[in-house]
Amino acid sequence: MDKFDQQILQQLRQNARQSVSDIAAAVHLSRSAVTERIRKLEQQKVILGYQVVLGAATEAKVRAYFELQHKAARCQELIPFLRSFSELKSCHGISGEVDLMLFVEADSMERLHQIREQIDAHPDIVRIRTHMVMSQWFTPQTDEISIVPA
């Protein structure tokens, strides 16, 4: 990635919905050059996608992190099962005693409990530990666009 790609990514971080014309003007390239560079960044999986960040009025009512320990040969073996929960917003393999860290947003405490019970009932799950989200102080600027480090 060169300086123009970096500038394009910065523009998209600031506002992923801005027009290609606005980005082109900001980075001093033609619209066609910016369009082509964005296409290449998407193909190279530098840009993984664009997302909407909802305000507090539309957020789920209950959020929690689940720490999972499992006995499967590989974490990836559990991914199809975990993907079946639409409330699961992220899943990370992490170091230490915990194998997976899940972030869950549910409409109610009852639904969160159901999800937890279903995950805990899986034969490969050894332990599940829940951490309730009490407050959210900020989210990274990169919420507008997902970027993989170069």
N, CA, C and O of each residue as an XYZ file, in Angstrom:
600
protein
N       0.847     -1.184      0.000
C       0.000      0.000      0.000
C       0.891      1.245      0.000
O       1.848      1.345      0.767
N       0.559      2.163     -0.856
C       1.320      3.401     -0.911
C       0.581      4.503     -0.156
O      -0.445      4.259      0.478
N       1.121      5.719     -0.236
C       0.535      6.830      0.518
C      -0.888      7.144      0.049
O      -1.713      7.574      0.854
N      -1.187      6.941     -1.220
C      -2.539      7.220     -1.706
C      -3.545      6.224     -1.120
O      -4.647      6.603     -0.723
N      -3.152      4.943     -1.072
C      -4.033      3.944     -0.460
C      -4.284      4.296      1.005
O      -5.412      4.199      1.489
N      -3.236      4.702      1.699
C      -3.381      5.091      3.109
C      -4.332      6.279      3.250
O      -5.170      6.304      4.151
N      -4.201      7.255      2.364
C      -5.077      8.428      2.406
C      -6.516      8.049      2.100
O      -7.440      8.570      2.724
N      -6.714      7.152      1.150
C      -8.066      6.685      0.820
C      -8.670      5.981      2.027
O      -9.830      6.220      2.364
N      -7.899      5.115      2.681
C      -8.401      4.425      3.874
C      -8.756      5.412      4.973
O      -9.758      5.242      5.667
N      -7.938      6.438      5.132
C      -8.234      7.450      6.147
C      -9.546      8.168      5.831
O     -10.350      8.421      6.727
N      -9.755      8.490      4.577
C     -11.005      9.131      4.170
C     -12.198      8.219      4.453
O     -13.233      8.680      4.935
N     -12.055      6.929      4.155
C     -13.140      5.985      4.396
C     -13.385      5.797      5.889
O     -14.527      5.598      6.301
N     -12.337      5.856      6.705
C     -12.513      5.776      8.164
C     -13.347      6.949      8.665
O     -14.193      6.792      9.546
N     -13.102      8.103      8.105
C     -13.828      9.303      8.532
C     -15.285      9.257      8.104
O     -16.175      9.679      8.843
N     -15.524      8.735      6.891
C     -16.901      8.649      6.397
C     -16.931      7.647      5.244
O     -16.582      7.979      4.111
N     -17.346      6.436      5.542
C     -17.356      5.373      4.534
C     -18.419      5.594      3.464
O     -18.421      4.905      2.444
N     -19.321      6.546      3.683
C     -20.385      6.796      2.709
C     -20.100      7.988      1.800
O     -20.915      8.309      0.935
N     -18.971      8.641      1.980
C     -18.696      9.792      1.131
C     -18.483      9.349     -0.319
O     -18.115      8.205     -0.586
N     -18.714     10.250     -1.221
C     -18.622      9.911     -2.640
C     -17.168      9.719     -3.060
O     -16.244     10.245     -2.441
N     -17.000      8.954     -4.124
C     -15.674      8.751     -4.703
C     -15.112     10.100     -5.149
O     -13.907     10.330     -5.056
N     -15.968     10.983     -5.628
C     -15.518     12.320     -6.053
C     -14.912     13.078     -4.884
O     -13.875     13.724     -5.033
N     -15.552     13.005     -3.719
C     -15.033     13.701     -2.535
C     -13.697     13.103     -2.094
O     -12.775     13.830     -1.724
N     -13.601     11.774     -2.138
C     -12.338     11.114     -1.770
C     -11.250     11.509     -2.760
O     -10.128     11.830     -2.367
N     -11.589     11.483     -4.049
C     -10.613     11.834     -5.086
C     -10.086     13.254     -4.878
O      -8.886     13.494     -5.007
N     -10.964     14.179     -4.564
C     -10.538     15.567     -4.328
C      -9.622     15.651     -3.110
O      -8.637     16.389     -3.120
N      -9.946     14.902     -2.072
C      -9.154     14.954     -0.839
C      -7.762     14.361     -1.006
O      -6.809     14.836     -0.388
N      -7.635     13.330     -1.834
C      -6.329     12.660     -1.991
C      -5.610     13.064     -3.279
O      -4.518     12.572     -3.566
N      -6.223     13.959     -4.050
C      -5.623     14.498     -5.270
C      -5.360     13.419     -6.322
O      -4.278     13.340     -6.903
N      -6.380     12.596     -6.546
C      -6.358     11.603     -7.620
C      -7.658     11.725     -8.403
O      -8.605     12.368     -7.949
N      -7.701     11.111     -9.572
C      -8.932     11.105    -10.361
C      -9.945     10.145     -9.732
O      -9.586      9.254     -8.962
N     -11.219     10.349    -10.079
C     -12.267      9.448     -9.578
C     -12.007      8.019    -10.007
O     -12.181      7.092     -9.216
N     -11.589      7.829    -11.261
C     -11.356      6.469    -11.752
C     -10.187      5.811    -11.005
O     -10.229      4.613    -10.728
N      -9.153      6.582    -10.681
C      -8.015      6.028     -9.942
C      -8.443      5.615     -8.531
O      -8.034      4.563     -8.040
N      -9.260      6.439     -7.887
C      -9.740      6.112     -6.535
C     -10.655      4.886     -6.581
O     -10.557      3.997     -5.735
N     -11.531      4.847     -7.561
C     -12.422      3.688     -7.708
C     -11.622      2.406     -7.880
O     -11.923      1.394     -7.247
N     -10.617      2.444     -8.726
C      -9.781      1.269     -8.967
C      -9.005      0.878     -7.706
O      -8.893     -0.308     -7.397
N      -8.476      1.848     -6.985
C      -7.723      1.551     -5.768
C      -8.638      0.935     -4.699
O      -8.242     -0.013     -4.021
N      -9.834      1.455     -4.548
C     -10.778      0.889     -3.571
C     -11.124     -0.542     -3.969
O     -11.172     -1.427     -3.114
N     -11.364     -0.778     -5.252
C     -11.671     -2.127     -5.734
C     -10.526     -3.083     -5.396
O     -10.768     -4.194     -4.923
N      -9.286     -2.660     -5.635
C      -8.123     -3.508     -5.339
C      -7.991     -3.763     -3.835
O      -7.680     -4.880     -3.421
N      -8.223     -2.743     -3.026
C      -8.148     -2.907     -1.566
C      -9.208     -3.894     -1.079
O      -8.975     -4.654     -0.139
N     -10.365     -3.875     -1.720
C     -11.410     -4.850     -1.374
C     -11.005     -6.252     -1.814
O     -11.176     -7.209     -1.058
N     -10.473     -6.386     -3.021
C     -10.051     -7.699     -3.522
C      -8.912     -8.283     -2.696
O      -8.849     -9.494     -2.489
N      -8.012     -7.422     -2.224
C      -6.876     -7.869     -1.412
C      -7.280     -8.107      0.048
O      -6.462     -8.506      0.877
N      -8.545     -7.855      0.335
C      -9.094     -8.023      1.682
C      -8.447     -7.095      2.706
O      -8.406     -7.397      3.898
N      -7.946     -5.967      2.223
C      -7.531     -4.905      3.136
C      -8.795     -4.262      3.695
O      -8.905     -4.014      4.895
N      -9.750     -3.998      2.800
C     -11.074     -3.545      3.217
C     -11.968     -4.775      3.224
O     -12.211     -5.390      2.185
N     -12.456     -5.125      4.412
C     -13.290     -6.318      4.535
C     -14.773     -6.017      4.374
O     -15.554     -6.917      4.065
N     -15.163     -4.790      4.575
C     -16.563     -4.455      4.429
C     -16.865     -3.115      5.048
O     -15.990     -2.464      5.618
N     -18.086     -2.719      4.932
C     -18.566     -1.456      5.465
C     -19.726     -1.796      6.394
O     -20.461     -2.752      6.148
N     -19.889     -1.026      7.447
C     -20.950     -1.357      8.383
C     -21.636     -0.109      8.892
O     -21.090      0.992      8.829
N     -22.839     -0.299      9.397
C     -23.608      0.764     10.009
C     -23.426      0.653     11.510
O     -23.557     -0.433     12.075
N     -23.125      1.768     12.159
C     -23.024      1.802     13.612
C     -24.278      2.511     14.110
O     -24.475      3.697     13.848
N     -25.121      1.778     14.827
C     -26.405      2.308     15.265
C     -26.269      3.100     16.544
O     -25.400      2.824     17.371
N     -27.132      4.083     16.701
C     -27.159      4.886     17.918
C     -27.769      4.127     19.076
O     -28.290      3.023     18.910
N     -27.700      4.728     20.250
C     -28.151      4.077     21.485
C     -29.627      3.659     21.423
O     -30.001      2.644     22.009
N     -30.449      4.412     20.736
C     -31.879      4.102     20.700
C     -32.173      2.784     19.991
O     -33.218      2.177     20.226
N     -31.260      2.332     19.121
C     -31.506      1.113     18.367
C     -30.615     -0.040     18.808
O     -30.694     -1.132     18.245
N     -29.766      0.189     19.813
C     -28.876     -0.871     20.267
C     -29.646     -1.962     20.990
O     -30.729     -1.732     21.530
N     -29.066     -3.153     20.990
C     -29.635     -4.249     21.757
C     -29.609     -3.868     23.234
O     -28.761     -3.089     23.669
N     -30.535     -4.419     23.991
C     -30.664     -4.046     25.395
C     -29.635     -4.713     26.299
O     -29.292     -4.171     27.349
N     -29.142     -5.877     25.907
C     -28.248     -6.639     26.773
C     -27.014     -7.055     25.978
O     -27.118     -7.653     24.907
N     -25.837     -6.723     26.529
C     -24.587     -7.088     25.877
C     -23.696     -7.801     26.888
O     -23.676     -7.467     28.072
N     -22.960     -8.792     26.389
C     -22.064     -9.545     27.273
C     -20.930    -10.146     26.466
O     -21.022    -10.325     25.251
N     -19.867    -10.450     27.177
C     -18.760    -11.223     26.626
C     -18.815    -12.605     27.255
O     -19.022    -12.739     28.461
N     -18.631    -13.621     26.443
C     -18.540    -14.994     26.933
C     -17.100    -15.469     26.728
O     -16.556    -15.381     25.627
N     -16.501    -15.966     27.794
C     -15.205    -16.635     27.687
C     -15.505    -18.118     27.530
O     -16.258    -18.683     28.322
N     -14.930    -18.751     26.525
C     -15.152    -20.177     26.319
C     -13.850    -20.953     26.420
O     -12.819    -20.541     25.888
N     -13.916    -22.073     27.104
C     -12.864    -23.069     27.050
C     -13.507    -24.299     26.435
O     -14.644    -24.642     26.759
N     -12.780    -24.959     25.550
C     -13.357    -26.122     24.868
C     -12.336    -27.238     24.782
O     -11.154    -27.061     25.078
N     -12.832    -28.392     24.367
C     -11.946    -29.549     24.202
C     -11.887    -30.019     22.748
O     -11.384    -31.106     22.464
N     -12.397    -29.205     21.838
C     -12.297    -29.533     20.415
C     -10.826    -29.485     20.006
O     -10.022    -28.809     20.647
N     -10.481    -30.194     18.952
C      -9.097    -30.206     18.482
C      -8.647    -28.811     18.053
O      -7.498    -28.429     18.273
N      -9.558    -28.055     17.440
C      -9.252    -26.698     16.972
C     -10.447    -25.796     17.227
O     -11.595    -26.232     17.153
N     -10.169    -24.546     17.524
C     -11.247    -23.569     17.741
C     -12.191    -23.518     16.542
O     -13.405    -23.394     16.700
N     -11.625    -23.613     15.355
C     -12.407    -23.467     14.133
C     -13.520    -24.505     14.020
O     -14.506    -24.275     13.319
N     -13.380    -25.630     14.691
C     -14.423    -26.660     14.647
C     -15.735    -26.168     15.263
O     -16.805    -26.668     14.916
N     -15.661    -25.201     16.165
C     -16.864    -24.683     16.825
C     -17.528    -23.541     16.053
O     -18.666    -23.176     16.350
N     -16.839    -22.983     15.083
C     -17.328    -21.789     14.403
C     -18.681    -22.001     13.712
O     -19.549    -21.140     13.856
N     -18.913    -23.085     12.976
C     -20.246    -23.251     12.366
C     -21.369    -23.250     13.409
O     -22.423    -22.656     13.180
N     -21.153    -23.901     14.535
C     -22.145    -23.902     15.610
C     -22.357    -22.486     16.145
O     -23.498    -22.061     16.323
N     -21.283    -21.759     16.402
C     -21.404    -20.413     16.970
C     -22.055    -19.444     15.996
O     -22.788    -18.546     16.408
N     -21.789    -19.623     14.696
C     -22.400    -18.743     13.689
C     -23.925    -18.880     13.636
O     -24.603    -18.018     13.077
N     -24.455    -19.931     14.198
C     -25.910    -20.128     14.173
C     -26.644    -19.129     15.070
O     -27.869    -19.026     14.994
N     -25.927    -18.400     15.909
C     -26.530    -17.400     16.786
C     -26.373    -16.022     16.156
O     -25.270    -15.479     16.109
N     -27.475    -15.458     15.671
C     -27.397    -14.138     15.029
C     -26.991    -13.058     16.025
O     -26.496    -12.006     15.621
N     -27.186    -13.294     17.293
C     -26.825    -12.320     18.323
C     -25.320    -12.262     18.582
O     -24.837    -11.324     19.216
N     -24.586    -13.244     18.101
C     -23.135    -13.271     18.275
C     -22.515    -12.278     17.292
O     -22.596    -12.466     16.078
N     -21.904    -11.232     17.815
C     -21.381    -10.152     16.981
C     -19.909    -10.307     16.663
O     -19.452     -9.821     15.628
N     -19.146    -10.978     17.535
C     -17.744    -11.238     17.226
C     -17.275    -12.461     17.985
O     -17.820    -12.817     19.030
N     -16.250    -13.097     17.437
C     -15.672    -14.296     18.040
C     -14.174    -14.219     17.798
O     -13.721    -14.134     16.656
N     -13.407    -14.249     18.886
C     -11.953    -14.124     18.779
C     -11.277    -15.275     19.493
O     -11.646    -15.616     20.617
N     -10.288    -15.876     18.850
C      -9.403    -16.820     19.515
C      -8.367    -16.000     20.260
O      -7.730    -15.128     19.668
N      -8.185    -16.263     21.550
C      -7.265    -15.453     22.340
C      -6.273    -16.334     23.084
O      -6.457    -17.547     23.181
N      -5.235    -15.722     23.603
C      -4.216    -16.458     24.338
C      -4.621    -16.600     25.801
O      -5.536    -15.927     26.274
N      -3.929    -17.479     26.502
C      -4.195    -17.676     27.917
C      -5.078    -18.882     28.154
O      -5.170    -19.774     27.311
N      -5.724    -18.901     29.303
C      -6.564    -20.037     29.687
C      -7.863    -20.103     28.895
O      -8.483    -21.163     28.805
N      -8.272    -18.993     28.328
C      -9.515    -18.918     27.571
C      -9.214    -19.188     26.108
O      -8.229    -18.677     25.576
N     -10.049    -19.983     25.447
C      -9.841    -20.304     24.036
C     -10.501    -19.293     23.107
O      -9.897    -18.835     22.137
N     -11.749    -18.953     23.418
C     -12.514    -18.044     22.563
C     -13.172    -16.960     23.413
O     -13.613    -17.213     24.534
N     -13.230    -15.749     22.857
C     -13.953    -14.652     23.488
C     -15.044    -14.229     22.520
O     -14.767    -13.842     21.385
N     -16.292    -14.307     22.981
C     -17.445    -13.971     22.152
C     -18.075    -12.684     22.656
O     -18.125    -12.447     23.863
N     -18.554    -11.856     21.744
C     -19.326    -10.675     22.117
C     -20.747    -10.912     21.629
O     -20.969    -11.202     20.453
N     -21.709    -10.788     22.540
C     -23.107    -11.109     22.249
C     -23.977     -9.904     22.554
O     -23.803     -9.254     23.585
N     -24.918     -9.602     21.660
C     -25.941     -8.583     21.891
C     -27.296     -9.263     21.756
O     -27.612     -9.836     20.713
N     -28.095     -9.195     22.817
C     -29.408     -9.846     22.805
C     -30.482     -8.828     23.153
O     -30.206     -7.800     23.771
N     -31.706     -9.126     22.749
C     -32.823     -8.227     23.015
C     -33.272     -8.252     24.465
O     -33.926     -7.319     24.931
N     -32.925     -9.316     25.182
C     -33.358     -9.420     26.580
C     -32.393    -10.305     27.354
O     -31.607    -11.056     26.777
N     -32.473    -10.196     28.663
C     -31.668    -11.049     29.523
C     -32.077    -12.510     29.334
O     -31.237    -13.409     29.383
N     -33.355    -12.736     29.122
C     -33.845    -14.101     28.900
C     -33.195    -14.713     27.649
O     -32.761    -15.865     27.670
N     -33.132    -13.938     26.568
C     -32.518    -14.452     25.343
C     -31.016    -14.668     25.539
O     -30.468    -15.655     25.049
N     -30.355    -13.771     26.238
C     -28.940    -13.950     26.523
C     -28.717    -15.250     27.300
O     -27.786    -16.004     27.015
N     -29.567    -15.496     28.264
C     -29.473    -16.723     29.056
C     -29.685    -17.966     28.181
O     -28.985    -18.966     28.341
N     -30.647    -17.900     27.260
C     -30.893    -19.023     26.346
C     -29.652    -19.315     25.494
O     -29.259    -20.469     25.324
N     -29.055    -18.269     24.972
C     -27.853    -18.444     24.142
C     -26.746    -19.075     24.967
O     -26.085    -20.013     24.521
N     -26.547    -18.558     26.165
C     -25.506    -19.090     27.045
C     -25.748    -20.565     27.335
O     -24.812    -21.363     27.289
N     -26.978    -20.932     27.629
C     -27.313    -22.323     27.935
C     -27.088    -23.228     26.726
O     -26.587    -24.343     26.872
N     -27.454    -22.756     25.533
C     -27.256    -23.565     24.326
C     -25.776    -23.776     24.038
O     -25.364    -24.870     23.653
N     -24.977    -22.726     24.225
C     -23.536    -22.870     24.012
C     -22.954    -23.814     25.056
O     -22.161    -24.696     24.727
N     -23.344    -23.633     26.302
C     -22.830    -24.465     27.396
C     -23.199    -25.941     27.209
O     -22.466    -26.820     27.663
N     -24.311    -26.217     26.556
C     -24.761    -27.592     26.345
C     -23.979    -28.310     25.238
O     -24.076    -29.530     25.112
N     -23.215    -27.576     24.445
C     -22.440    -28.201     23.371
C     -21.422    -29.162     23.992
O     -20.763    -28.806     24.969
N     -21.284    -30.358     23.447
C     -20.414    -31.370     24.064
C     -18.924    -30.983     24.134
O     -18.195    -31.533     24.959
N     -18.467    -30.065     23.301
C     -17.062    -29.672     23.330
C     -16.772    -28.498     24.278
O     -15.610    -28.158     24.497
N     -17.799    -27.890     24.829
C     -17.581    -26.751     25.725
C     -17.270    -27.265     27.124
O     -18.050    -28.013     27.714
N     -16.125    -26.855     27.642
C     -15.694    -27.249     28.981
C     -16.165    -26.232     30.014
O     -16.606    -26.593     31.106
N     -16.063    -24.943     29.648
C     -16.430    -23.894     30.592
C     -16.853    -22.646     29.833
O     -16.273    -22.303     28.802
N     -17.865    -21.978     30.353
C     -18.293    -20.697     29.815
C     -18.396    -19.728     30.991
O     -18.927    -20.061     32.050
N     -17.880    -18.534     30.780
C     -17.913    -17.511     31.819
C     -18.470    -16.247     31.182
O     -18.069    -15.879     30.077
N     -19.386    -15.585     31.865
C     -20.078    -14.428     31.312
C     -19.609    -13.139     31.974
O     -19.474    -13.064     33.195
N     -19.364    -12.131     31.149
C     -19.024    -10.791     31.616
C     -20.056     -9.835     31.015
O     -20.062     -9.612     29.805
N     -20.915     -9.278     31.842
C     -21.952     -8.358     31.367
C     -21.342     -6.990     31.068
O     -20.486     -6.507     31.809
N     -21.788     -6.377     29.982
C     -21.360     -5.024     29.638
C     -22.241     -4.055     30.415
O     -23.464     -4.058     30.270
N     -21.618     -3.243     31.225
C     -22.349     -2.278     32.046
C     -22.438     -0.911     31.352
O     -23.471     -0.243     31.409
N     -21.356     -0.511     30.705
C     -21.285      0.784     30.020
C     -20.426      0.640     28.779
O     -19.550     -0.222     28.703
N     -20.694      1.498     27.811
C     -19.846      1.570     26.627
C     -19.391      3.014     26.521
O     -20.198      3.908     26.266
N     -18.102      3.242     26.714
C     -17.578      4.604     26.730
C     -17.243      5.108     25.338
O     -17.470      6.280     25.037
N     -16.720      4.263     24.500
C     -16.407      4.677     23.131
C     -16.206      3.435     22.288
O     -16.028      2.336     22.813
N     -16.236      3.616     20.983
C     -15.869      2.574     20.033
C     -14.803      3.159     19.129
O     -14.771      4.372     18.923
N     -13.932      2.327     18.585
C     -12.867      2.846     17.723
C     -13.415      3.536     16.485
O     -14.508      3.224     16.014
N     -12.647      4.466     15.975
C     -13.007      5.169     14.738
C     -13.193      4.201     13.586
O     -13.908      4.507     12.631
N     -12.558      3.032     13.658
C     -12.607      2.083     12.550
C     -13.936      1.357     12.468
O     -14.079      0.453     11.644
N     -14.936      1.724     13.307
C     -16.245      1.076     13.219
C     -16.901      1.315     11.864
O     -17.734      0.514     11.439
N     -16.543      2.404     11.174
C     -17.167      2.687      9.893
C     -16.658      1.770      8.791
O     -17.343      1.546      7.793
N     -15.457      1.242      8.977
C     -14.863      0.390      7.948
C     -13.954     -0.604      8.641
O     -13.219     -0.232      9.555
N     -13.988     -1.843      8.230
C     -13.113     -2.851      8.811
C     -11.833     -2.917      7.993
O     -11.875     -3.102      6.776
N     -10.700     -2.765      8.660
C      -9.417     -2.743      7.959
C      -8.484     -3.746      8.596
O      -8.362     -3.807      9.819
N      -7.822     -4.538      7.759
C      -6.840     -5.497      8.211
C      -5.485     -4.818      8.165
O      -5.142     -4.221      7.145
N      -4.690     -4.888      9.250
C      -3.355     -4.258      9.226
C      -2.500     -4.817      8.093
O      -2.586     -6.000      7.764
N      -1.681     -3.961      7.504
C      -0.825     -4.359      6.393
C       0.362     -5.150      6.901
O       1.204     -5.576      6.110
